[in-house]
Amino acid sequence: MTANILDGHAHAQIVIDKVAHELDRLPHAPGLAVVLVGDDPASQIYVQSKVRMAERLGLRGEVERPPDDCSEADLLARIEALNARDDIDGILIQLPLPAHIDSLRVMAAVDPAKDVDGLHALNAGRLFHGDDALVPCTPLGCLRLIKSIRPDLTGAHAVVIGSSNIVGKPMAALLLQEHATVTQTHIHTRGISKICRQADILVSAVGKAGLVRGDWIKPQAIVIDVGTTRVEKPEGGYAVCGDVSFDEAVQVAGAITPVPRGVGPMTIACLMENTVKAAKARAARLQ
Ligand SMILES: Nc1nc2c(c(=O)[nH]1)N[C@@H](CN(C=O)c1ccc(C(=O)N[C@@H](CCC(=O)O)C(=O)O)cc1)CN2
């Protein structure tokens, strides 16, 4: 029997429908500002998807495009200006940033109330304390997908591959909050395949195409693939590949996300959700 394939578009639509309903009850259309430094082709596609989805929902989306060689001071000044604007509820700095810019300093400059990517240390800290927070969109989307299959994660063994601030660490925190037993692995972990074989829930977020083989997976596990590596095709163009060897894993897992059309659409939907959450909180504070 092959695994249940988790359709990211269908699950994202559920989130989008909920967001649309909440938008109807807001006094104003929330504003989302995306800052895209430089012209990385993949980042341009992701930013375009975010703004398109925002506009489809009736949010106001705008993109700032500082050049690749913009100084950190210039970027910080732009963020300061967005922080001060009353018509902007959410600010997102598209990653990765050029190497000469300190990402942590940039994330720290975003007003935590407008930090719809959940990457400010205050939101990360709130998440780790189990307090109400703006949570990074990708792990939030992954958790939704996992809970669509297994609503109660109490006592489940979850293994997260990757320890980035944007996916791995917040993913582990969310799973812990759901009372799973969480093992966080990373590039220096020894015996990783053996650890993964114990996972009832396996989330891979390292960006290494095909890393997770079929024999790393416990039978009937839920497998969430966050990887999106672009691999050039011999005939031209590129294919987007996940961290998981899908054809092998689908024979063993109980449920699995494909790449593309798995986690990616959930990231965009959860960004819309976070933007409306930030807008509602700001509207309540201004009343
Ligand atoms: N500030 C942020 N930067 C980045 C984030 C993020 O959450 N915040 N995540 C990734 C990129 N990303 C969103 O920004 C993202 C990646 C992939 C998809 C997606 O829908 N992918 C499609 C495939 C499309 C393709 O790659 O050609 C899919 O999986 O179906 C959406 C958003 C890094 N940067």
The ligand as an SDF file (V2000), in Angstrom:
LIG
                    3D

 34 36  0  0  0  0  0  0  0  0999 V2000
   11.2540   35.6870    4.4860 N   0  0  0  0  0  0  0  0  0  0  0  0
   11.1770   34.4140    4.0600 C   0  0  0  0  0  0  0  0  0  0  0  0
   12.0630   33.9600    3.1720 N   0  0  0  0  0  0  0  0  0  0  0  0
   11.9700   32.6550    2.7720 C   0  0  0  0  0  0  0  0  0  0  0  0
   10.9180   31.8160    3.2420 C   0  0  0  0  0  0  0  0  0  0  0  0
   10.0110   32.3520    4.1810 C   0  0  0  0  0  0  0  0  0  0  0  0
    9.0950   31.6580    4.6840 O   0  0  0  0  0  0  0  0  0  0  0  0
   10.1660   33.6550    4.5660 N   0  0  0  0  0  0  0  0  0  0  0  0
   10.7750   30.5310    2.7320 N   0  0  0  0  0  0  0  0  0  0  0  0
   11.5250   30.1240    1.5600 C   0  0  0  0  0  0  0  0  0  0  0  0
   10.9180   30.4900    0.2550 C   0  0  0  0  0  0  0  0  0  0  0  0
    9.4490   30.5910    0.2120 N   0  0  0  0  0  0  0  0  0  0  0  0
    8.8550   31.6640    0.7450 C   0  0  0  0  0  0  0  0  0  0  0  0
    9.4010   32.7130    0.9080 O   0  0  0  0  0  0  0  0  0  0  0  0
    8.6760   29.6530   -0.5250 C   0  0  0  0  0  0  0  0  0  0  0  0
    9.2450   28.5310   -1.0940 C   0  0  0  0  0  0  0  0  0  0  0  0
    8.4820   27.6840   -1.9070 C   0  0  0  0  0  0  0  0  0  0  0  0
    7.1510   27.9640   -2.1650 C   0  0  0  0  0  0  0  0  0  0  0  0
    6.3400   27.1450   -3.0830 C   0  0  0  0  0  0  0  0  0  0  0  0
    5.1400   27.3190   -3.1610 O   0  0  0  0  0  0  0  0  0  0  0  0
    6.9620   26.2830   -3.8420 N   0  0  0  0  0  0  0  0  0  0  0  0
    6.2930   25.5220   -4.8750 C   0  0  0  0  0  0  0  0  0  0  0  0
    7.3130   25.2180   -5.9470 C   0  0  0  0  0  0  0  0  0  0  0  0
    7.6070   26.4680   -6.7520 C   0  0  0  0  0  0  0  0  0  0  0  0
    9.0560   26.5920   -7.2230 C   0  0  0  0  0  0  0  0  0  0  0  0
    9.9700   26.5530   -6.3920 O   0  0  0  0  0  0  0  0  0  0  0  0
    9.2520   26.8240   -8.4130 O   0  0  0  0  0  0  0  0  0  0  0  0
    5.7440   24.2450   -4.2990 C   0  0  0  0  0  0  0  0  0  0  0  0
    6.3680   23.7060   -3.3610 O   0  0  0  0  0  0  0  0  0  0  0  0
    4.7020   23.8050   -4.7770 O   0  0  0  0  0  0  0  0  0  0  0  0
    6.5820   29.0740   -1.5800 C   0  0  0  0  0  0  0  0  0  0  0  0
    7.3430   29.9020   -0.7800 C   0  0  0  0  0  0  0  0  0  0  0  0
   12.9120   30.7700    1.5950 C   0  0  0  0  0  0  0  0  0  0  0  0
   12.8380   32.1630    1.8710 N   0  0  0  0  0  0  0  0  0  0  0  0
  1  2  1  0
  2  3  2  0
  2  8  1  0
  3  4  1  0
  4  5  2  0
  4 34  1  0
  5  6  1  0
  5  9  1  0
  6  7  2  0
  6  8  1  0
  9 10  1  0
 10 11  1  0
 10 33  1  0
 11 12  1  0
 12 13  1  0
 12 15  1  0
 13 14  2  0
 15 16  1  0
 15 32  2  0
 16 17  2  0
 17 18  1  0
 18 19  1  0
 18 31  2  0
 19 20  2  0
 19 21  1  0
 21 22  1  0
 22 23  1  0
 22 28  1  0
 23 24  1  0
 24 25  1  0
 25 26  2  0
 25 27  1  0
 28 29  2  0
 28 30  1  0
 31 32  1  0
 33 34  1  0
M  END
$$$$
